[in-house]
């Protein structure tokens, strides 16, 4: 048995003749059988049959049933191990693709086994996972993020080691090796964090400064050239860009339906909305005006700032909203209590700078303007923002959101 992402492979072998395709003759085709199961169907394994003129093509045909698009094995080889087993190395690509409209996805996988059938099959499935071709029900949640990191690491190491231009096959294999290690590190980090006796200090367990510097080691003043929602932040120094261009770089946060309780208190159309309630488009503009990213701490400051521009905030509303976001909001909208100083400072900052009741304005109208002009229209003083950000760094040390302010 082998596990790839959320998929368990119970059996992988050439199929018995009785289960093979009855229309194919044995001298023309090899039939291959995969038996799989998922956590949702743990008691009901599924059998998949593939066929082809070679073992690799039969395996590709079976594995294609797990993928969003058909695949083909581009290359495979074996390496002898000391215990008389073999390490199978497989590179795959999409079988058909319109490359002008949709670049071909490729991946590499490795697996050690004494069985040729099982080793080739698992290496092929791992290659499909590496390429991002497995169907959503089989994928690991953060595989896309880890794939991007492994790809960037291969490019940087190639440059550092002076290797010139690596052959595509070697690059894919190196990418898959790094991805395997990143998955192990990520799993270890999750286990460590889940068992931490002090949840508020989880981020201090790791060197989070890697998000703060570019490939040359320079401190970033912004990071909008990324698809990772938790790494993206516009920073204050974006004066020459338009609000529209910064928002266009904003990656999508993990997909989730907005819960009713969030809509009840933050939707500007709700009859019991809090001060500061804005629609999603205006909320994005607020992030850019304040130079804030998309992490919980950033959200806390943005929510607080919007409320603060009412200039007069009722004490019960201020405290009840903090209770809501810490206790009643579900994940991923819940903001833990140790990040609430960002909300408090956001309220105070909004009371000191920004037009009165800024949250009631149509901030979408600011999108064609440069960030500098938009801040001027919104009455936001960047010197005041910087002062509050220094206070936030002191109040909530170590977090990524604080370190990049």
MOVENGI-V293772 format. One record per residue. RES is the residue in one letter. OMEGA is omega as a letter, one per 30 degrees, with the letter a starting at -180 (none if undefined). Layout:
res->RES omega->OMEGA
res->RES omega->OMEGA
This chain:
res->X omega->l
res->X omega->a
res->X omega->l
res->X omega->a
res->X omega->a
res->X omega->a
res->X omega->l
res->X omega->l
res->X omega->a
res->X omega->a
res->X omega->l
res->X omega->a
res->X omega->l
res->X omega->a
res->X omega->l
res->X omega->a
res->X omega->a
res->X omega->l
res->X omega->a
res->X omega->l
res->X omega->a
res->X omega->a
res->X omega->a
res->X omega->l
res->X omega->a
res->X omega->a
res->X omega->l
res->X omega->a
res->X omega->l
res->X omega->l
res->X omega->a
res->X omega->a
res->X omega->l
res->X omega->l
res->X omega->a
res->X omega->l
res->X omega->l
res->X omega->l
res->X omega->a
res->X omega->a
res->X omega->a
res->X omega->a
res->X omega->a
res->X omega->l
res->X omega->a
res->X omega->l
res->X omega->l
res->X omega->a
res->X omega->l
res->X omega->l
res->X omega->l
res->X omega->a
res->X omega->l
res->X omega->l
res->X omega->a
res->X omega->a
res->X omega->l
res->X omega->l
res->X omega->l
res->X omega->l
res->X omega->l
res->X omega->a
res->X omega->l
res->X omega->l
res->X omega->l
res->X omega->a
res->X omega->l
res->X omega->l
res->X omega->l
res->X omega->l
res->X omega->l
res->X omega->l
res->X omega->a
res->X omega->a
res->X omega->l
res->X omega->l
res->X omega->a
res->X omega->l
res->X omega->a
res->X omega->l
res->X omega->a
res->X omega->a
res->X omega->l
res->X omega->l
res->X omega->a
res->X omega->l
res->X omega->l
res->X omega->l
res->X omega->a
res->X omega->l
res->X omega->a
res->X omega->l
res->X omega->l
res->X omega->a
res->X omega->l
res->X omega->l
res->X omega->l
res->X omega->a
res->X omega->l
res->X omega->a
res->X omega->a
res->X omega->a
res->X omega->a
res->X omega->l
res->X omega->a
res->X omega->l
res->X omega->l
res->X omega->l
res->X omega->a
res->X omega->l
res->X omega->l
res->X omega->a
res->X omega->l
res->X omega->l
res->X omega->l
res->X omega->a
res->X omega->a
res->X omega->a
res->X omega->l
res->X omega->a
res->X omega->a
res->X omega->l
res->X omega->l
res->X omega->l
res->X omega->l
res->X omega->l
res->X omega->l
res->X omega->l
res->X omega->l
res->X omega->a
res->X omega->a
res->X omega->a
res->X omega->l
res->X omega->l
res->X omega->a
res->X omega->a
res->X omega->a
res->X omega->a
res->X omega->l
res->X omega->a
res->X omega->a
res->X omega->a
res->X omega->a
res->X omega->l
res->X omega->a
res->X omega->l
res->X omega->l
res->X omega->l
res->X omega->a
res->X omega->l
res->X omega->l
res->X omega->a
res->X omega->l
res->X omega->a
res->X omega->a
res->X omega->l
res->X omega->l
res->X omega->l
res->X omega->a
res->X omega->a
res->X omega->l
res->X omega->a
res->X omega->a
res->X omega->a
res->X omega->l
res->X omega->l
res->X omega->a
res->X omega->a
res->X omega->l
res->X omega->l
res->X omega->l
res->X omega->a
res->X omega->l
res->X omega->l
res->X omega->a
res->X omega->l
res->X omega->l
res->X omega->l
res->X omega->l
res->X omega->a
res->X omega->l
res->X omega->l
res->X omega->l
res->X omega->l
res->X omega->l
res->X omega->l
res->X omega->l
res->X omega->l
res->X omega->l
res->X omega->l
res->X omega->l
res->X omega->a
res->X omega->a
res->X omega->a
res->X omega->a
res->X omega->l
res->X omega->a
res->X omega->a
res->X omega->a
res->X omega->a
res->X omega->a
res->X omega->a
res->X omega->l
res->X omega->l
res->X omega->a
res->X omega->l
res->X omega->a
res->X omega->a
res->X omega->a
res->X omega->l
res->X omega->a
res->X omega->a
res->X omega->l
res->X omega->a
res->X omega->l
res->X omega->l
res->X omega->l
res->X omega->l
res->X omega->l
res->X omega->l
res->X omega->l
res->X omega->l
res->X omega->a
res->X omega->l
res->X omega->a
res->X omega->l
res->X omega->a
res->X omega->a
res->X omega->a
res->X omega->l
res->X omega->a
res->X omega->l
res->X omega->a
res->X omega->a
res->X omega->a
res->X omega->a
res->X omega->l
res->X omega->a
res->X omega->a
res->X omega->a
res->X omega->l
res->X omega->l
res->X omega->a
res->X omega->a
res->X omega->l
res->X omega->l
res->X omega->l
res->X omega->l
res->X omega->a
res->X omega->l
res->X omega->l
res->X omega->l
res->X omega->l
res->X omega->a
res->X omega->l
res->X omega->l
res->X omega->a
res->X omega->a
res->X omega->a
res->X omega->a
res->X omega->l
res->X omega->l
res->X omega->a
res->X omega->a
res->X omega->a
res->X omega->l
res->X omega->a
res->X omega->l
res->X omega->a
res->X omega->a
res->X omega->l
res->X omega->l
res->X omega->l
res->X omega->l
res->X omega->a
res->X omega->a
res->X omega->l
res->X omega->l
res->X omega->a
res->X omega->a
res->X omega->l
res->X omega->l
res->X omega->l
res->X omega->l
res->X omega->l
res->X omega->l
res->X omega->a
res->X omega->l
res->X omega->a
res->X omega->a
res->X omega->a
res->X omega->l
res->X omega->a
res->X omega->l
res->X omega->a
res->X omega->a
res->X omega->l
res->X omega->l
res->X omega->a
res->X omega->a
res->X omega->a
res->X omega->l
res->X omega->l
res->X omega->a
res->X omega->a
res->X omega->l
res->X omega->a
res->X omega->a
res->X omega->l
res->X omega->l
res->X omega->l
res->X omega->a
res->X omega->l
res->X omega->a
res->X omega->a
res->X omega->l
res->X omega->l
res->X omega->a
res->X omega->a
res->X omega->l
res->X omega->l
res->X omega->l
res->X omega->a
res->X omega->a
res->X omega->a
res->X omega->a
res->X omega->a
res->X omega->l
res->X omega->l
res->X omega->l
res->X omega->g
res->X omega->a
res->X omega->a
res->X omega->l
res->X omega->a
res->X omega->a
res->X omega->a
res->X omega->l
res->X omega->a
res->X omega->l
res->X omega->l
res->X omega->l
res->X omega->a
res->X omega->a
res->X omega->l
res->X omega->l
res->X omega->a
res->X omega->l
res->X omega->l
res->X omega->l
res->X omega->a
res->X omega->a
res->X omega->a
res->X omega->l
res->X omega->l
res->X omega->a
res->X omega->a
res->X omega->a
res->X omega->l
res->X omega->l
res->X omega->l
res->X omega->a
res->X omega->l
res->X omega->l
res->X omega->a
res->X omega->a
res->X omega->l
res->X omega->a
res->X omega->l
res->X omega->a
res->X omega->a
res->X omega->a
res->X omega->l
res->X omega->l
res->X omega->l
res->X omega->l
res->X omega->a
res->X omega->l
res->X omega->a
res->X omega->a
res->X omega->a
res->X omega->l
res->X omega->l
res->X omega->l
res->X omega->a
res->X omega->l
res->X omega->l
res->X omega->l
res->X omega->l
res->X omega->l
res->X omega->l
res->X omega->l
res->X omega->l
res->X omega->a
res->X omega->a
res->X omega->a
res->X omega->l
res->X omega->a
res->X omega->l
res->X omega->a
res->X omega->l
res->X omega->a
res->X omega->a
res->X omega->l
res->X omega->none
